Amino acid sequence: MVSEAFRGWRAGDGVVDPAGHTMAAEEVAGAETDVLAPPTDPEVCVGFRAFGVRYGDFEALKEVQLDIRRGHITAFMGPSGCGKSTLLRSINRMNDTIPSARFTGQVYLDGEPIYVPGVNIIRLRKRVGMVFQKPNPFPASIFENVAWGARVHGLYKGHALFEHVEKCLARAGLWDEVKDKLKLNAMSLSGGQQQRLCIARALAVEPEILLMDEPCSALDPIATYRIEELMRSLVPDYTVIIVTHNIQQAARVSDYCAFFWVDENRCGRLVESGPTAQLFEAPKDERTERYLAGRMG
């Protein structure tokens, strides 16, 4: 049965999305079915239900049904343009910043719908942190990069703030390298160090989930290895969801995988998902098998 929150989302002949746009009634046909019911497994922290994203006339992603398990690493993999990053960004509603974006279906965070009116986006993005493809430190000191979010959210101050910054830098595997350089501009760090700083910055607001959009694509193999080690060290304290084009990386770091492909209309579709070992050793779909073998994509 569809949630009361979704029922309240209807408006006139369509559905009003979070940006105030109205989607046609046919786009939500069949909404009041179990396909939109929230996850019932307490180990599922994020649930996609018939979720789709459209940018203007282009349908980027359609009818995704997927559960993300708490305290594990889940990898989204597939060729360019299959909607991996779009789906990732939907978990903290980063796609809301794109004026042409429209959404169908629902995304649940701990059983609560996030694509409904009244959701506190600031609180949502505190719970769901994000690390982007290219390191994007603030043009400020190393210390201020990490302290800023914690200070804005009123989490720590004074000596407790310094201890928190140290803890986050240590968790990101960076403390020993920067403990004597905290006043230096973060832009002076190497690319790999900047990415670990961005991870420390994300951890500083004490999120539950960490989204990582191809976090190693701009890094050399040694820096990549350190980021991968860091990802593994974060679980089970955090749920990590990573987008990657690197099949070997998905096999190395993830506990679960979701494989996406594009249909004849260039729309992203979820092909299959499951435990990483199972997906790599015995894929259920021929497209997955061919992609993992390097025969397409």
N, C-alpha and C positions, 0 to 999 in steps of 0.2 A: 504494500500500500504506500502511495506517495506521501511524503511528509507534509504536515500542515504548512511548514514554511514555503514549500514549493507551491501549494495551492494559493497562498497569499501573493505569489509572484505574478499571477495572471492579471492582465489589464486590458479590458475591452476585447478586441478580436485577436489579441496576441499575447505575448509575454514580454514584460519589460526586463531588459538585461541590466547588469549593474551600472552601465554607463548611461542608462536612461533610454536606450533604443528599444523599439518594439519589434519583436520577431513575429512573423506571420503565424497564424494559427496552425497551419499545416506543419510547421516546423516542430510543434510540440504535440502533434497527433500521437496518441498512445502514451502520453506522459504519465497518466494515472494508471500505471501498471507496476508490477514488481521490478521491472527493469530499472526503475529509479529508486528503489528502496535502499536505505542506508545499509552499510555493512553491519553484520551482527557479531562477527568474530572480534573479540576485544584486542586481539593481536594485530588487527588491521588499523593503521592510523590514517591512511588516505584511501578513499574509494572513489573511482570514476564510474559514473553511471550514465550510459548512453551519451557520453560527453562529446561535443563537437565544437569546432571553432571555425568561423568564417571571417575573412577580411574582405569586406565589400562583396563583390560577386564571386570571389575565390573561396572555395571550401578547402581549408587547410587540413582539417582533421574531422573524422566522423565516427560517431557511435563507439567510443572507447569504453569498454567494460574491463576494469582492472583494479585489483586491490594491492596496496603496498603494505608490507608487513613491518611492524615496529621493530627497531633495534637491529636492522639489517641494512646491507647495501643492495640497492636495486639499480640495475643498469638499463637504460633505454638505448637500444642500438638499432641501426638500419641506415640506409643510404641518405644522402642529403635530400632535403625537401619532403621527408616522410612525416614530419610533425613532431619529432622528438622534443625539440626545444620549446615548441609551442605548448606541448602538454606539460613540460616541466614548469614553464612560466605560469601556467594556469593554477598551480598549487598555491602560489602566493599572489595571484591576480596581477602579475606584472603586465599581462596582455591588455589590462584595462587602460593602459597609457596609449594604446593605439586606437585612434578615433573610429576607424572602420571596423573594429573587431565586434563580432556578435558571438553569442554563446548559446548552445543548446545542451540539454541534459543537466547533470549536476555533478559537483565534486563535494565529497564529504571529508571533513577533518575531525577525527575522533567522533564520528557519527553525526556531526552537525553540518548542515549545508553551508557552503561559503558563497555560492552564487545566488544570494537572496538580498533584498534590501536590508539596510541596517547593520551589515557586517562592518566591524571596526577594522579597516584595512591596516592601520598602524599596528594594532595588536596582532593581526594575522601575520604581518611581515616580521614581527618580533618572534613569533612562534616558528615561522618558516623562513630561515635565512637563505641567502643565495651567494654563490661564488661564480663569477662570470668567466667566459672563455679567456679573455685577456686580463691580466692583473690590473686593477684600477684603484690603487691606493690614493688617499687624499693627499694633496700637496701640503702636507703638514708633517709634524714629527712622527716618529715611529710610535711613541707613547700615545700621542693624541689620536692617531688612527684607530687604536684599540679602545682607548678610553671614551671616545666621543659617544658611541651608541649607548654604553652603560650609563654615561652621565645624562644624556638626553632622556633616557627612560627612568632616571632616578633610582638606579639599582644600587650604586655605590658612590661614596664620596670620601675624601680625605685619604688616610692611609689604607683603608679598605679598598679604595679604587686602585691604588698602586698594586696591592696584592692581587687584585682581580686581573689587572693587565698582565702581571707576571705569570699568573696561572694560565691565562689564555695563550700567551706567547709560548709558554712551555708545552701546552697541549698541542700547539701547532708546530712543535719542533723547532722553534726559532729563538727561544730565550737565550741559550748559550752563545748564539751568534750576535745578538744585539743588546745584551744586558748592559754593556758599557757605551751604547750608542743611542740610547732612547731619545735623545734630543735632536738627533740627526733627521734630516728630511727623508721621508720614506722613499722618495724617488731615487735616492742614492743606492738603494738595495738592488741586487741582481733580480732578474725576472722570476727565478724560482723562489727567492726570498720574498719578493713582493706578493707572489701568489699565496705563500704561507702566511704572510701578514694579513692578507685579505680574509683568509680562513680564520685567523685569530680575531679579526674584527667582527666577523660573522658570529663567532662563538661568544663574543663579549656581551651580547644582548640575551644570552641564555636561551637559544632556540631549542625546539624539540626536533626539528627536521632541518637538514642542510641540503639544499639543492646545489648541484655542481654542473654547470653547463660546459662540457669539454674543458675542464680545468687544466689539462696538460697539453693542449694542442699547440701552445706557443712555447713549450719548454723543451729543453734538451733531455736525453735519456736519463741522465743522473738526477736532474730536478724532477723528472716524471716519476722516477722510482721513489723519491722521498715523499712526493705527494700521495702516491699510492700507499706507501707505508703509513702515512698519516691518516688516510681514509680508513684503513683497517683498524687503526688504533682508536678511532672515534666510536666504533660500535662495541658493545651494545648501548652505550650511553646516549647515542644519537641515532636517528634514522637518516641514512644518506641515500640520496637519489642522484645518479650521475647520468648525463648524456655523453656518449662516446661513439666515435667512428672507429675506434681501435678495438677490433674483435679480441685481440690478445689481452688488452687491458680489461675488457668486460669479463673475460674468463679468469683473470688473475684476482680481481678485487671484489667482484660481486657475489652475493649469495643468491640473488634472483635476477632474472633477465626478462625484458619485454622486447620483442622484435617487431619492428614496424616496416611497412612497405607502402608503396603508392599504387593506387588503382589506375584504371585507364583514363580517369579524369584528373590525374595528378593529385588526388586527395589522399592524405595519410590515413592508413588503417593499421590497427593492431592485428598482427598475424597470429602470434601466440606468446604465451608467457609461462614462467614456471621457475623452479630451482635451476640455477645456472648449470650445474652438472648434468641435469636431465636434459636441458635444452641443447647443450653442446653434444652430448653423447647420443641422444635419441630424439631429435626434433620430430614433431608430429607433422609439420607442413613441409612440403618439398621446397618451397621458397626459402624457408629458414635453412634447410640443409645446404642448398646451393649457395646461399649467402655466406654461411660459415665456412664453406669449402673454397670460397673465393671465385666461384663460377658465375656470380652475378653481383651487381651493385657497384 
